[in-house]
């Protein structure tokens, strides 16, 4: 992947039949993780660790911070958090692809300085199978 503008990485939420950009995120992060399963035993060659292929749990985490673009997006995100709702989200990575699937809001923080705007930070954790579509 060649250099890309960070602002082009988008976080969207399903809104009816389409996905809508949630907020003006100034920083964003998408992480994929796979848990490993250690299958090492007394007969493992040279006492080297052996891993069990395809047995671990996979997950994705999304985090970001910025400003809400309007009151509606703020209200939607807050309502999803307080209800513990799992919703379909979409992450668009330019020149890479689109990741979509169910996520739950794991953290929602608000902050602000006396001479600035109210900022928020959000953390999402995958809650099921994700799909990938190349751009």
N, CA, C and O of each residue as an XYZ file, in Angstrom:
540
protein
N       0.852     -1.164      0.000
C       0.000      0.000      0.000
C       0.903      1.234      0.000
O       1.822      1.340      0.812
N       0.638      2.148     -0.900
C       1.393      3.398     -0.949
C       0.804      4.389      0.046
O      -0.259      4.143      0.615
N       1.484      5.494      0.256
C       1.023      6.509      1.206
C      -0.384      6.983      0.860
O      -0.714      7.213     -0.303
N      -1.201      7.122      1.897
C      -2.593      7.566      1.733
C      -2.881      8.670      2.734
O      -2.206      8.782      3.757
N      -3.873      9.476      2.441
C      -4.332     10.501      3.380
C      -5.129      9.831      4.492
O      -6.049      9.055      4.231
N      -4.763     10.141      5.741
C      -5.462      9.561      6.879
C      -6.934      9.902      6.913
O      -7.744      9.119      7.411
N      -7.288     11.059      6.390
C      -8.698     11.470      6.426
C      -9.577     10.608      5.533
O     -10.801     10.628      5.664
N      -8.960      9.844      4.614
C      -9.735      9.002      3.711
C     -10.154      7.679      4.341
O     -10.978      6.965      3.770
N      -9.604      7.337      5.507
C     -10.039      6.156      6.228
C     -11.344      6.544      6.932
O     -11.350      7.428      7.788
N     -12.428      5.892      6.575
C     -13.755      6.293      7.053
C     -14.383      5.247      7.962
O     -14.194      4.047      7.762
N     -15.122      5.701      8.952
C     -15.902      4.847      9.835
C     -17.372      5.157      9.581
O     -17.823      6.292      9.737
N     -18.112      4.115      9.184
C     -19.525      4.305      8.842
C     -20.381      3.310      9.610
O     -19.910      2.257     10.037
N     -21.654      3.670      9.776
C     -22.616      2.789     10.435
C     -23.787      2.552      9.499
O     -24.171      3.426      8.722
N     -24.350      1.345      9.588
C     -25.484      1.010      8.731
C     -26.679      1.881      9.104
O     -27.041      2.004     10.274
N     -27.279      2.479      8.083
C     -28.411      3.376      8.262
C     -29.440      2.998      7.206
O     -29.478      3.577      6.121
N     -30.278      2.012      7.543
C     -31.222      1.506      6.549
C     -30.486      0.616      5.560
O     -29.826     -0.345      5.955
N     -30.598      0.936      4.269
C     -29.968      0.131      3.227
C     -28.561      0.610      2.873
O     -27.894     -0.004      2.039
N     -28.100      1.696      3.495
C     -26.783      2.244      3.171
C     -25.964      2.428      4.443
O     -26.453      2.214      5.552
N     -24.719      2.826      4.263
C     -23.857      3.146      5.393
C     -23.618      4.648      5.393
O     -23.356      5.240      4.346
N     -23.708      5.265      6.572
C     -23.500      6.705      6.711
C     -22.265      6.969      7.560
O     -22.040      6.305      8.571
N     -21.466      7.948      7.137
C     -20.299      8.337      7.924
C     -20.780      8.898      9.259
O     -21.653      9.765      9.300
N     -20.205      8.396     10.344
C     -20.685      8.742     11.677
C     -20.221     10.109     12.132
O     -21.019     10.903     12.630
N     -18.950     10.391     11.970
C     -18.431     11.594     12.598
C     -17.165     12.057     11.898
O     -16.615     11.370     11.038
N     -16.725     13.235     12.290
C     -15.475     13.765     11.770
C     -14.312     13.234     12.578
O     -13.789     13.928     13.449
N     -13.901     12.003     12.296
C     -12.811     11.396     13.042
C     -11.484     11.970     12.572
O     -11.166     11.945     11.383
N     -10.723     12.481     13.513
C      -9.417     13.067     13.187
C      -8.310     12.033     13.298
O      -7.264     12.170     12.663
N      -8.532     11.001     14.099
C      -7.575      9.903     14.187
C      -8.356      8.598     14.176
O      -9.432      8.503     14.767
N      -7.808      7.594     13.501
C      -8.497      6.320     13.365
C      -7.485      5.194     13.409
O      -6.334      5.361     13.008
N      -7.927      4.038     13.903
C      -7.045      2.871     13.956
C      -7.890      1.620     13.779
O      -8.950      1.485     14.390
N      -7.417      0.714     12.946
C      -8.059     -0.574     12.713
C      -7.025     -1.643     12.987
O      -5.940     -1.625     12.405
N      -7.354     -2.582     13.876
C      -6.419     -3.649     14.241
C      -7.091     -4.997     14.074
O      -8.245     -5.179     14.461
N      -6.363     -5.938     13.496
C      -6.810     -7.326     13.406
C      -5.937     -8.160     14.329
O      -4.720     -7.982     14.371
N      -6.561     -9.073     15.069
C      -5.822     -9.921     15.997
C      -6.314    -11.354     15.877
O      -7.490    -11.602     15.609
N      -5.402    -12.289     16.077
C      -5.745    -13.704     16.079
C      -5.111    -14.355     17.295
O      -3.900    -14.266     17.501
N      -5.921    -14.998     18.083
C      -5.431    -15.699     19.253
C      -4.773    -16.990     18.781
O      -5.281    -17.647     17.873
N      -3.660    -17.356     19.384
C      -3.000    -18.597     18.992
C      -3.325    -19.694     19.998
O      -3.615    -19.417     21.162
N      -3.273    -20.950     19.534
C      -3.502    -22.098     20.391
C      -2.220    -22.915     20.408
O      -1.799    -23.443     19.379
N      -1.609    -23.016     21.565
C      -0.358    -23.737     21.738
C      -0.643    -25.238     21.813
O      -1.379    -25.684     22.694
N      -0.067    -26.018     20.896
C      -0.265    -27.464     20.847
C       1.028    -28.214     21.162
O       1.172    -29.386     20.814
N       1.958    -27.540     21.816
C       3.237    -28.150     22.149
C       3.034    -29.268     23.169
O       2.240    -29.135     24.100
N       3.764    -30.377     22.983
C       3.727    -31.469     23.955
C       5.137    -32.004     24.170
O       6.099    -31.476     23.612
N       5.258    -33.047     24.975
C       6.568    -33.599     25.329
C       7.321    -34.138     24.119
O       8.546    -34.257     24.163
N       6.613    -34.465     23.040
C       7.269    -35.019     21.860
C       7.480    -33.991     20.755
O       7.833    -34.368     19.638
N       7.277    -32.728     21.026
C       7.497    -31.673     20.027
C       8.979    -31.627     19.670
O       9.841    -31.655     20.549
N       9.261    -31.559     18.386
C      10.637    -31.606     17.876
C      11.487    -30.503     18.493
O      11.167    -29.320     18.374
N      12.572    -30.899     19.153
C      13.502    -29.928     19.727
C      12.897    -29.038     20.796
O      13.458    -27.989     21.114
N      11.776    -29.429     21.351
C      11.039    -28.637     22.353
C      10.594    -27.279     21.812
O      10.383    -26.339     22.578
N      10.456    -27.182     20.515
C       9.963    -25.943     19.906
C       8.452    -25.899     20.033
O       7.772    -26.922     19.949
N       7.956    -24.728     20.232
C       6.511    -24.534     20.346
C       5.843    -24.909     19.030
O       6.347    -24.604     17.949
N       4.702    -25.573     19.145
C       3.876    -25.904     17.981
C       2.527    -25.224     18.158
O       1.962    -25.222     19.252
N       2.014    -24.648     17.075
C       0.715    -23.972     17.114
C      -0.300    -24.779     16.327
O       0.032    -25.405     15.320
N      -1.527    -24.759     16.791
C      -2.615    -25.449     16.119
C      -3.219    -24.508     15.094
O      -3.830    -23.499     15.447
N      -3.047    -24.840     13.827
C      -3.481    -23.977     12.728
C      -4.995    -23.792     12.701
O      -5.753    -24.755     12.809
N      -5.418    -22.544     12.556
C      -6.836    -22.217     12.379
C      -7.703    -22.420     13.605
O      -8.927    -22.447     13.477
N      -7.120    -22.566     14.793
C      -7.923    -22.868     15.975
C      -8.227    -21.651     16.844
O      -9.134    -21.707     17.674
N      -7.501    -20.567     16.675
C      -7.678    -19.407     17.542
C      -8.853    -18.535     17.165
O      -9.434    -18.667     16.088
N      -9.187    -17.646     18.071
C     -10.268    -16.693     17.856
C      -9.715    -15.461     17.145
O      -8.667    -14.941     17.529
N     -10.401    -15.001     16.130
C     -10.011    -13.787     15.423
C     -10.915    -12.648     15.870
O     -12.085    -12.847     16.196
N     -10.334    -11.430     15.876
C     -11.141    -10.270     16.231
C     -10.568     -9.035     15.565
O      -9.417     -9.011     15.128
N     -11.396     -8.024     15.502
C     -10.966     -6.736     14.968
C     -11.366     -5.655     15.960
O     -12.417     -5.728     16.597
N     -10.508     -4.656     16.075
C     -10.769     -3.510     16.947
C     -10.657     -2.247     16.120
O      -9.773     -2.123     15.273
N     -11.546     -1.320     16.365
C     -11.527     -0.031     15.677
C     -11.561      1.045     16.750
O     -12.341      0.960     17.698
N     -10.723      2.048     16.602
C     -10.773      3.164     17.542
C     -10.542      4.460     16.780
O      -9.948      4.471     15.702
N     -11.013      5.523     17.349
C     -10.833      6.818     16.708
C     -11.289      7.930     17.619
O     -11.924      7.704     18.649
N     -10.950      9.128     17.217
C     -11.346     10.289     17.993
C     -11.543     11.479     17.086
O     -10.922     11.570     16.027
N     -12.397     12.384     17.492
C     -12.658     13.571     16.690
C     -13.853     14.329     17.202
O     -14.072     14.438     18.409
N     -14.631     14.855     16.266
C     -15.837     15.609     16.602
C     -17.021     14.994     15.861
O     -16.869     14.479     14.754
N     -18.197     15.052     16.478
C     -19.395     14.582     15.796
C     -19.779     15.586     14.735
O     -19.676     16.795     14.944
N     -20.227     15.082     13.581
C     -20.574     15.993     12.492
C     -21.915     16.677     12.716
O     -22.175     17.738     12.150
N     -22.776     16.068     13.548
C     -24.069     16.678     13.852
C     -24.657     16.004     15.092
O     -24.123     15.015     15.594
N     -25.767     16.562     15.573
C     -26.415     16.017     16.767
C     -26.971     14.623     16.530
O     -27.006     13.804     17.448
N     -27.407     14.345     15.300
C     -27.988     13.036     15.003
C     -26.956     11.923     15.148
O     -27.256     10.872     15.714
N     -25.744     12.146     14.643
C     -24.723     11.098     14.758
C     -24.299     10.923     16.210
O     -24.045      9.796     16.635
N     -24.216     11.994     16.976
C     -23.899     11.914     18.401
C     -24.974     11.109     19.118
O     -24.654     10.214     19.901
N     -26.220     11.408     18.867
C     -27.335     10.712     19.522
C     -27.361      9.231     19.144
O     -27.626      8.381     19.995
N     -27.088      8.917     17.880
C     -27.083      7.522     17.422
C     -25.998      6.729     18.146
O     -26.263      5.642     18.659
N     -24.794      7.258     18.188
C     -23.683      6.553     18.836
C     -23.951      6.389     20.330
O     -23.727      5.310     20.880
N     -24.425      7.441     20.993
C     -24.737      7.353     22.421
C     -25.806      6.307     22.699
O     -25.687      5.525     23.642
N     -26.854      6.293     21.873
C     -27.938      5.327     22.097
C     -27.449      3.890     21.902
O     -27.853      2.993     22.641
N     -26.583      3.667     20.912
C     -26.024      2.329     20.705
C     -25.177      1.904     21.904
O     -25.239      0.753     22.337
N     -24.388      2.836     22.436
C     -23.542      2.514     23.583
C     -24.380      2.156     24.807
O     -24.179      1.101     25.408
N     -25.315      3.027     25.180
C     -26.082      2.799     26.401
C     -27.000      1.585     26.306
O     -27.319      0.976     27.327
N     -27.427      1.226     25.109
C     -28.263      0.051     24.930
C     -27.434     -1.228     24.792
O     -27.976     -2.331     24.871
N     -26.120     -1.082     24.586
C     -25.274     -2.258     24.375
C     -25.555     -2.932     23.046
O     -25.321     -4.130     22.887
N     -26.057     -2.163     22.094
C     -26.475     -2.695     20.803
C     -25.284     -3.070     19.924
O     -24.289     -2.348     19.854
N     -25.408     -4.198     19.267
C     -24.436     -4.597     18.249
C     -25.007     -4.149     16.920
O     -26.105     -4.553     16.535
N     -24.259     -3.313     16.220
C     -24.724     -2.755     14.941
C     -23.727     -3.095     13.847
O     -22.582     -3.455     14.123
N     -24.174     -2.977     12.604
C     -23.274     -3.205     11.463
C     -22.520     -1.915     11.165
O     -23.120     -0.861     10.958
N     -21.201     -2.017     11.148
C     -20.316     -0.901     10.863
C     -19.503     -1.235      9.624
O     -19.378     -2.396      9.235
N     -18.961     -0.211      9.024
C     -18.122     -0.372      7.831
C     -16.897      0.535      7.987
O     -17.010      1.702      8.362
N     -15.729     -0.034      7.689
C     -14.487      0.726      7.732
C     -13.927      0.728      6.318
O     -13.672     -0.331      5.745
N     -13.735      1.913      5.758
C     -13.228      2.052      4.394
C     -11.758      2.458      4.477
O     -11.423      3.514      5.013
N     -10.882      1.601      3.937
C      -9.454      1.875      3.896
C      -9.096      2.147      2.437
O      -9.191      1.238      1.612
N      -8.689      3.365      2.095
C      -8.434      3.713      0.693
C      -7.374      2.819      0.048
O      -6.379      2.458      0.677
N      -7.604      2.473     -1.205
C      -6.709      1.623     -1.993
C      -6.440      0.270     -1.341
O      -5.450     -0.385     -1.668
N      -7.293     -0.151     -0.438
C      -7.152     -1.443      0.214
C      -8.462     -2.200      0.133
O      -8.549     -3.251     -0.502
N      -9.492     -1.650      0.788
C     -10.779     -2.312      0.742
C     -11.710     -1.833      1.832
O     -11.450     -0.840      2.511
N     -12.803     -2.565      1.985
C     -13.841     -2.246      2.950
C     -14.054     -3.447      3.857
O     -14.239     -4.570      3.390
N     -14.026     -3.198      5.146
C     -14.314     -4.222      6.139
C     -15.679     -3.882      6.721
O     -15.927     -2.740      7.109
N     -16.562     -4.872      6.780
C     -17.914     -4.618      7.298
C     -18.352     -5.778      8.174
O     -17.947     -6.923      7.973
N     -19.186     -5.455      9.149
C     -19.732     -6.492     10.004
C     -20.218     -5.930     11.322
O     -20.237     -4.717     11.528
N     -20.614     -6.831     12.218
C     -21.155     -6.406     13.507
C     -20.057     -5.982     14.487
O     -19.055     -6.677     14.659
N     -20.265     -4.842     15.115
C     -19.355     -4.330     16.137
C     -20.183     -3.801     17.295
O     -21.320     -3.363     17.120
N     -19.592     -3.851     18.478
C     -20.211     -3.237     19.650
C     -19.286     -2.136     20.151
O     -18.063     -2.277     20.130
N     -19.882     -1.042     20.600
C     -19.090      0.052     21.152
C     -18.588     -0.378     22.528
O     -19.379     -0.621     23.440
N     -17.263     -0.470     22.669
C     -16.654     -0.900     23.924
C     -16.321      0.280     24.823
O     -16.286      0.139     26.046
N     -16.074      1.445     24.229
C     -15.752      2.637     25.015
C     -16.194      3.871     24.252
O     -16.110      3.924     23.025
N     -16.666      4.857     24.993
C     -17.067      6.140     24.428
C     -16.674      7.221     25.426
O     -17.224      7.291     26.525
N     -15.729      8.053     25.042
C     -15.203      9.094     25.927
C     -15.456     10.465     25.321
O     -15.380     10.645     24.106
N     -15.759     11.431     26.184
C     -15.919     12.822     25.773
C     -14.895     13.665     26.515
O     -14.592     13.398     27.678
N     -14.360     14.683     25.847
C     -13.427     15.598     26.499
C     -13.521     16.956     25.825
O     -14.074     17.090     24.734
N     -12.976     17.949     26.490
C     -12.966     19.283     25.899
C     -12.178     20.247     26.759
O     -12.154     20.139     27.985
N     -11.539     21.183     26.101
C     -10.815     22.244     26.799
C     -11.715     23.479     26.871
O     -12.660     23.612     26.093
N     -11.421     24.364     27.791
C     -12.267     25.546     27.961
C     -12.259     26.446     26.722
O     -13.187     27.231     26.528
N     -11.234     26.343     25.891
C     -11.158     27.194     24.695
C     -11.236     26.386     23.398
O     -10.709     26.801     22.367
N     -11.894     25.236     23.461
C     -11.987     24.400     22.260
C     -13.317     23.676     22.178
O     -14.218     23.886     22.990
N     -13.411     22.824     21.184
C     -14.640     22.074     20.938
C     -14.677     20.810     21.791
O     -13.658     20.400     22.347
N     -15.853     20.194     21.891
C     -16.007     18.921     22.582
C     -15.507     17.831     21.637
O     -15.908     17.762     20.475
N     -14.635     16.995     22.154
C     -14.080     15.886     21.385
C     -14.605     14.575     21.934
O     -15.035     14.513     23.086
N     -14.575     13.534     21.129
C     -14.957     12.220     21.613
C     -13.955     11.201     21.102
O     -13.267     11.419     20.106
N     -13.892     10.081     21.813
C     -13.116      8.927     21.385
C     -14.024      7.718     21.476
O     -14.828      7.592     22.400
N     -13.884      6.827     20.499
C     -14.729      5.642     20.442
C     -13.861      4.420     20.209
O     -12.849      4.488     19.511
N     -14.264      3.299     20.799
C     -13.593      2.022     20.569
C     -14.662      0.990     20.251
O     -15.644      0.854     20.981
N     -14.467      0.271     19.166
C     -15.400     -0.763     18.732
C     -14.694     -2.113     18.747
O     -13.504     -2.200     18.445
N     -15.429     -3.163     19.098
C     -14.901     -4.528     19.063
C     -15.822     -5.372     18.191
O     -17.046     -5.282     18.288
N     -15.216     -6.193     17.338
C     -16.010     -7.039     16.450
C     -16.858     -7.996     17.272
O     -16.457     -8.446     18.345
N     -18.040     -8.297     16.744
C     -18.998     -9.136     17.450
C     -19.538    -10.256     16.558
O     -20.645    -10.750     16.771
N     -18.754    -10.646     15.567
C     -19.168    -11.693     14.643
C     -18.260    -11.682     13.419
O     -17.245    -10.987     13.383
N     -18.646    -12.460     12.430
C     -17.848    -12.580     11.217
C     -17.829    -11.279     10.436
O     -18.860    -10.623     10.287
N     -16.657    -10.904      9.935
C     -16.488     -9.708      9.133
C     -16.283    -10.088      7.678
O     -15.791    -11.170      7.359
N     -16.674     -9.162      6.797
C     -16.447     -9.381      5.373
C     -15.438     -8.347      4.867
O     -15.333     -7.241      5.397
N     -14.718     -8.732      3.851
C     -13.745     -7.843      3.235
C     -14.075     -7.731      1.758
O     -14.305     -8.736      1.086
N     -14.097     -6.503      1.257
C     -14.297     -6.244     -0.159
C     -13.190     -5.350     -0.674
O     -12.992     -4.248     -0.164
N     -12.466     -5.812     -1.678
C     -11.381     -5.001     -2.244
C     -11.955     -3.827     -2.999
O     -13.024     -3.925     -3.602
N     -11.236     -2.702     -2.964
C     -11.650     -1.512     -3.709
C     -11.101     -1.569     -5.114
O     -11.338     -0.658     -5.906
